[in-house]
């Protein structure tokens, strides 16, 4: 006899890890603030897909893929908002100690490319239930923009980056003859 919790457990196995991952991903890039002696704020390590990629490699058989997909999504949202920062001082991307050298004018490019890569990896890892995944990602991006950044422009930036990723995925799948409805 099936437990009454079985349907509920099945329903939550994807959204719960995804939600936790996206929440952690929103704040993970700024962990460099706690490590300022070693890392500069906007470190090349924390403001990239490096940490979730390493977690995926280390825990891919033990961690829920939707949790890592959420981590990528949260980082993508955070980085999309960071694209709008001035390219001076803390607005630039920096290498870690002992160098602590900035990427200078290449910083916005680094941030935008990593945001796009994070969106692509999130969509690739979470192969099912794309509609709720994309809806959740967009709603969180809107909330983050309005509540944390207090502006609409970070959401628009995320939307533009997401649109570019979607367009590239769509074109790639079309060339390969894959059903275009799975591009999301």
C-alpha positions as CSV (number, residue, x, y, z in Angstrom):
1,X,0.0,0.0,0.0
2,X,1.3,3.4,-1.0
3,X,2.0,6.0,1.6
4,X,-0.1,9.2,1.5
5,X,3.2,11.1,1.3
6,X,4.3,9.4,-1.9
7,X,2.5,11.8,-4.3
8,X,3.7,14.8,-2.3
9,X,7.2,13.5,-2.2
10,X,7.2,13.0,-5.9
11,X,5.9,16.5,-6.5
12,X,8.5,18.2,-4.3
13,X,11.6,16.3,-5.5
14,X,12.3,18.8,-8.2
15,X,11.0,22.2,-7.1
16,X,12.3,22.1,-3.5
17,X,16.0,21.5,-4.4
18,X,15.6,24.0,-7.3
19,X,14.2,26.6,-5.0
20,X,17.0,26.1,-2.4
21,X,19.6,26.2,-5.1
22,X,18.3,29.4,-6.7
23,X,18.1,31.1,-3.2
24,X,21.7,30.0,-2.5
25,X,22.8,31.1,-6.0
26,X,21.5,34.6,-5.5
27,X,23.8,35.2,-2.6
28,X,26.8,32.9,-3.4
29,X,28.7,35.4,-5.5
30,X,29.0,37.8,-2.6
31,X,30.6,35.2,-0.3
32,X,33.8,36.9,-1.4
33,X,33.0,39.7,1.0
34,X,33.6,37.2,3.9
35,X,37.0,36.3,2.3
36,X,38.4,39.8,1.6
37,X,41.9,39.0,2.7
38,X,42.1,36.3,0.0
39,X,39.5,37.4,-2.5
40,X,38.6,40.8,-3.7
41,X,34.9,41.7,-4.0
42,X,33.6,40.5,-7.3
43,X,36.2,37.7,-7.4
44,X,36.7,35.8,-10.7
45,X,36.0,32.7,-8.6
46,X,32.7,33.6,-7.0
47,X,31.3,35.7,-9.9
48,X,31.4,32.9,-12.4
49,X,30.0,29.4,-12.9
50,X,33.1,27.8,-11.4
51,X,31.6,27.0,-7.9
52,X,28.4,25.2,-9.1
53,X,30.4,23.5,-11.9
54,X,32.9,22.1,-9.2
55,X,29.9,21.1,-7.0
56,X,28.4,19.3,-10.0
57,X,31.6,17.4,-10.7
58,X,32.1,16.5,-7.0
59,X,28.5,15.6,-6.1
60,X,26.7,14.8,-9.4
61,X,25.6,11.4,-8.2
62,X,24.8,12.5,-4.7
63,X,23.3,16.0,-5.1
64,X,19.9,16.6,-6.8
65,X,20.5,17.9,-10.3
66,X,17.7,20.4,-9.8
67,X,19.5,21.9,-6.8
68,X,22.6,22.5,-8.9
69,X,20.4,23.8,-11.7
70,X,18.8,26.2,-9.2
71,X,22.3,27.3,-8.1
72,X,23.2,28.1,-11.7
73,X,19.9,30.0,-12.1
74,X,20.5,32.1,-8.9
75,X,24.0,33.0,-10.0
76,X,22.7,33.9,-13.5
77,X,20.2,36.3,-11.9
78,X,22.9,37.8,-9.6
79,X,25.4,38.3,-12.4
80,X,22.8,39.8,-14.7
81,X,22.2,42.5,-12.0
82,X,26.0,42.9,-11.6
83,X,26.3,43.7,-15.4
84,X,25.0,47.1,-14.6
85,X,27.7,48.1,-12.2
86,X,30.3,50.7,-13.0
87,X,33.6,49.2,-14.2
88,X,35.7,50.9,-11.5
89,X,36.7,49.7,-8.1
90,X,34.5,47.1,-6.7
91,X,32.5,47.0,-9.9
92,X,35.2,45.1,-11.7
93,X,36.1,41.4,-11.7
94,X,39.3,40.6,-9.8
95,X,41.7,37.7,-9.7
96,X,42.4,36.2,-6.2
97,X,45.4,36.7,-3.9
98,X,48.3,37.0,-4.5
99,X,47.7,38.8,-7.7
100,X,44.4,40.7,-7.1
101,X,44.4,42.2,-10.6
102,X,41.2,43.5,-12.2
103,X,39.9,42.5,-15.6
104,X,39.2,46.1,-16.1
105,X,36.9,46.9,-19.1
106,X,36.5,43.1,-19.8
107,X,34.6,42.8,-16.5
108,X,31.1,43.3,-17.9
109,X,31.9,40.8,-20.6
110,X,33.0,38.3,-18.1
111,X,29.9,38.8,-16.0
112,X,27.5,38.7,-19.0
113,X,29.1,35.6,-20.5
114,X,29.0,33.8,-17.1
115,X,25.4,34.8,-16.6
116,X,24.5,33.4,-20.0
117,X,26.5,30.2,-19.3
118,X,24.7,29.8,-16.0
119,X,21.3,30.0,-17.7
120,X,22.3,27.5,-20.3
121,X,23.7,25.1,-17.7
122,X,20.6,25.5,-15.6
123,X,18.3,24.6,-18.5
124,X,20.6,21.7,-19.6
125,X,20.7,20.1,-16.1
126,X,17.0,20.5,-15.4
127,X,15.8,18.5,-18.5
128,X,12.2,18.2,-17.4
129,X,9.5,20.6,-16.3
130,X,11.1,23.5,-18.2
131,X,8.0,25.7,-18.0
132,X,8.0,25.9,-14.2
133,X,11.8,26.2,-14.2
134,X,11.8,29.2,-16.6
135,X,8.7,30.7,-14.8
136,X,10.4,30.4,-11.4
137,X,13.7,31.8,-12.8
138,X,11.9,34.8,-14.2
139,X,9.8,35.4,-11.1
140,X,12.8,35.2,-8.9
141,X,14.7,37.6,-11.2
142,X,11.9,40.0,-11.0
143,X,11.7,39.8,-7.3
144,X,15.5,40.1,-6.9
145,X,15.5,43.2,-9.2
146,X,12.7,45.0,-7.4
147,X,13.5,44.0,-3.8
148,X,17.3,43.8,-3.7
149,X,18.4,46.1,-6.5
150,X,15.2,48.4,-6.3
151,X,15.1,48.8,-10.0
152,X,13.6,47.2,-13.1
153,X,16.7,47.4,-15.2
154,X,18.4,44.3,-13.7
155,X,15.3,42.2,-14.7
156,X,15.4,43.6,-18.2
157,X,19.1,42.7,-18.4
158,X,18.4,39.2,-17.2
159,X,15.6,39.0,-19.8
160,X,18.0,40.0,-22.6
161,X,20.6,37.5,-21.6
162,X,18.0,34.8,-21.2
163,X,16.6,35.7,-24.7
164,X,20.0,35.4,-26.3
165,X,20.6,32.0,-24.6
166,X,17.1,30.8,-25.7
167,X,17.7,32.0,-29.3
168,X,21.1,30.1,-29.4
169,X,19.5,27.0,-28.0
170,X,16.6,27.2,-30.4
171,X,18.9,27.6,-33.4
172,X,21.2,24.8,-32.3
173,X,18.4,22.4,-31.8
174,X,16.9,23.4,-35.1
175,X,20.1,22.6,-36.9
176,X,20.2,19.2,-35.1
177,X,16.6,18.5,-36.0
178,X,15.5,18.3,-32.3
179,X,12.0,19.3,-31.4
180,X,12.0,23.1,-31.1
181,X,9.6,23.1,-28.2
182,X,12.3,21.7,-26.0
183,X,14.6,24.7,-26.5
184,X,13.3,26.3,-23.2
